Amino acid sequence: MFNISHKLTSKLPFKIRYIQQCPPPKYDTGCTYCNPPSEMEENLKSPPESIRNTIPPLNRLIFHRSGNKDHDNWPKKVEVFDIMRNISKFGRGNGNMICMSSLSPINEMTTNDQQNVDFAIYPDAQTISINGNDSTELEKLFKIINSNDSNNSISLSKHFRASKIDKTIVLICGHTQRDIRCGVLGKIIHKEFEEVLKRENLENDVELGYISHVGGHVYAGNLVILKPNGKMFWYGMVRPHHVQGLVDQSIKSSDLIEELSRQ
């Protein structure tokens, strides 16, 4: 095992310390050694195969806090939802990854002419609330985002209701209708995270949810760990027995596990 600093190959501005291998689990939650069906496992990659650099160069990750927990029934294309179609219209390109998450909105308010919509933006680690019925607000938001690369942190509080994110967020790809492998693995990984976070008394410090397609279904389980300081840890080939190591190294600490890294 070794530690060394690297610069990411993407545009993301921070340096990350790497740990070569995921530490083994220290206890069995009852979910720790669960695995997908053997016929599915045959169509998935696993260590020691490298999946480094399989996340494309990113400017920003932007995801909708939709509050829609029914990830099994999210449509194959989340752009079916009006807000996702609109955000994709203005936000695609320029190295932005646009996704939907199951996380609940922070500022939920709906009237006849206004629907508050919350987006999280990384590596800025900010939540933005805008009127989802006002396309001019979305256009304004992405003009600001796209005029600043991720090396320049942006302050959106002058223009929108914005707040800093003070918790670590774990988002697991569980987009079942897009690929069943992500749906099946996402569930058992999510369950193990629930158990481990509870065991480690981190339930109030970490938000856990699902995210729509992030690419690379063959690398399932896919997940991203987002830190309040803006660091993003993109992982693939995750199984439940990796979760305790991910919690120890990338949530309690800020190290990235190289054998599972997609960066």
ChimeraX attribute file (.defattr): number of C-alpha atoms within 10 A of each C-alpha:
attribute: neighborCount
match mode: 1-to-1
recipient: residues
	/A:1	8
	/A:2	8
	/A:3	12
	/A:4	10
	/A:5	11
	/A:6	11
	/A:7	12
	/A:8	14
	/A:9	14
	/A:10	14
	/A:11	16
	/A:12	20
	/A:13	18
	/A:14	15
	/A:15	11
	/A:16	18
	/A:17	16
	/A:18	21
	/A:19	20
	/A:20	17
	/A:21	17
	/A:22	20
	/A:23	17
	/A:24	12
	/A:25	16
	/A:26	10
	/A:27	10
	/A:28	13
	/A:29	17
	/A:30	10
	/A:31	18
	/A:32	23
	/A:33	14
	/A:34	14
	/A:35	16
	/A:36	16
	/A:37	11
	/A:38	8
	/A:39	8
	/A:40	13
	/A:41	15
	/A:42	10
	/A:43	13
	/A:44	15
	/A:45	18
	/A:46	20
	/A:47	12
	/A:48	10
	/A:49	10
	/A:50	16
	/A:51	21
	/A:52	16
	/A:53	14
	/A:54	16
	/A:55	18
	/A:56	15
	/A:57	17
	/A:58	19
	/A:59	23
	/A:60	22
	/A:61	18
	/A:62	22
	/A:63	23
	/A:64	24
	/A:65	22
	/A:66	19
	/A:67	16
	/A:68	15
	/A:69	14
	/A:70	11
	/A:71	22
	/A:72	16
	/A:73	13
	/A:74	19
	/A:75	15
	/A:76	14
	/A:77	14
	/A:78	18
	/A:79	16
	/A:80	11
	/A:81	12
	/A:82	12
	/A:83	20
	/A:84	20
	/A:85	14
	/A:86	17
	/A:87	23
	/A:88	18
	/A:89	14
	/A:90	17
	/A:91	22
	/A:92	13
	/A:93	13
	/A:94	14
	/A:95	18
	/A:96	22
	/A:97	19
	/A:98	21
	/A:99	20
	/A:100	26
	/A:101	27
	/A:102	22
	/A:103	21
	/A:104	16
	/A:105	20
	/A:106	17
	/A:107	15
	/A:108	13
	/A:109	11
	/A:110	12
	/A:111	7
	/A:112	6
	/A:113	9
	/A:114	13
	/A:115	17
	/A:116	18
	/A:117	21
	/A:118	25
	/A:119	22
	/A:120	22
	/A:121	22
	/A:122	26
	/A:123	26
	/A:124	22
	/A:125	24
	/A:126	22
	/A:127	25
	/A:128	23
	/A:129	20
	/A:130	21
	/A:131	18
	/A:132	21
	/A:133	17
	/A:134	14
	/A:135	16
	/A:136	11
	/A:137	15
	/A:138	20
	/A:139	16
	/A:140	13
	/A:141	19
	/A:142	16
	/A:143	13
	/A:144	14
	/A:145	22
	/A:146	18
	/A:147	11
	/A:148	14
	/A:149	19
	/A:150	21
	/A:151	13
	/A:152	12
	/A:153	15
	/A:154	16
	/A:155	15
	/A:156	17
	/A:157	13
	/A:158	7
	/A:159	13
	/A:160	16
	/A:161	13
	/A:162	18
	/A:163	16
	/A:164	16
	/A:165	19
	/A:166	13
	/A:167	15
	/A:168	23
	/A:169	20
	/A:170	22
	/A:171	22
	/A:172	32
	/A:173	31
	/A:174	34
	/A:175	30
	/A:176	22
	/A:177	18
	/A:178	19
	/A:179	17
	/A:180	16
	/A:181	24
	/A:182	26
	/A:183	23
	/A:184	21
	/A:185	28
	/A:186	30
	/A:187	20
	/A:188	21
	/A:189	27
	/A:190	23
	/A:191	16
	/A:192	25
	/A:193	26
	/A:194	17
	/A:195	20
	/A:196	21
	/A:197	19
	/A:198	12
	/A:199	11
	/A:200	12
	/A:201	11
	/A:202	16
	/A:203	15
	/A:204	10
	/A:205	13
	/A:206	18
	/A:207	17
	/A:208	18
	/A:209	23
	/A:210	25
	/A:211	24
	/A:212	26
	/A:213	24
	/A:214	18
	/A:215	13
	/A:216	16
	/A:217	22
	/A:218	17
	/A:219	21
	/A:220	29
	/A:221	29
	/A:222	29
	/A:223	26
	/A:224	20
	/A:225	22
	/A:226	24
	/A:227	22
	/A:228	17
	/A:229	16
	/A:230	19
	/A:231	21
	/A:232	25
	/A:233	23
	/A:234	22
	/A:235	27
	/A:236	29
	/A:237	25
	/A:238	24
	/A:239	21
	/A:240	25
	/A:241	23
	/A:242	21
	/A:243	24
	/A:244	25
	/A:245	19
	/A:246	26
	/A:247	19
	/A:248	15
	/A:249	18
	/A:250	22
	/A:251	22
	/A:252	13
	/A:253	10
	/A:254	18
	/A:255	20
	/A:256	26
	/A:257	22
	/A:258	18
	/A:259	22
	/A:260	28
	/A:261	24
	/A:262	23
	/A:263	20
